[in-house]
Amino acid sequence: MAWLILGFAIITEVIATTALKYTEGFTKMVPTAVSLLGYGLSFFALSRILNQIPLAIAYAIWSGAGISLVGIIGWLWLGQKLDAGALIGIGLIITGVIVINLFSTSISH
């Protein structure tokens, strides 16, 4: 169940960060509300699993997956350009999350 909650935390953080682009400095009410609600839900969900998944592992997966997904959304949906360095960096982040999940003995699946 902790992994589902962590997935929820990642998705809500990605939604909040994507909406942040449209807040125009928190002057647009709907995207601002989506961002604040999304971040609130994300941090709440993250806090709920920290007694089951070590903080360093949970945060690494949460932030790494979030960074990668936001980068991909920016590239595919928002038309933002990513150069080779950005793509390699995102690939390394994804690789790091995979390595943690496959090889870390700090977590139990």
Secondary structure, DSSP 4 states (H G I P E B T S, - for coil): -HHHHHHHHHHHHHHHHHHHTTSTTTTSHHHHHHHHHHHHHHHHHHHHHTTTS-HHHHHHHHHHHHHHHHHHHHHHTS-----HHHHHHHHHHHHHHHHHHHH-SS---
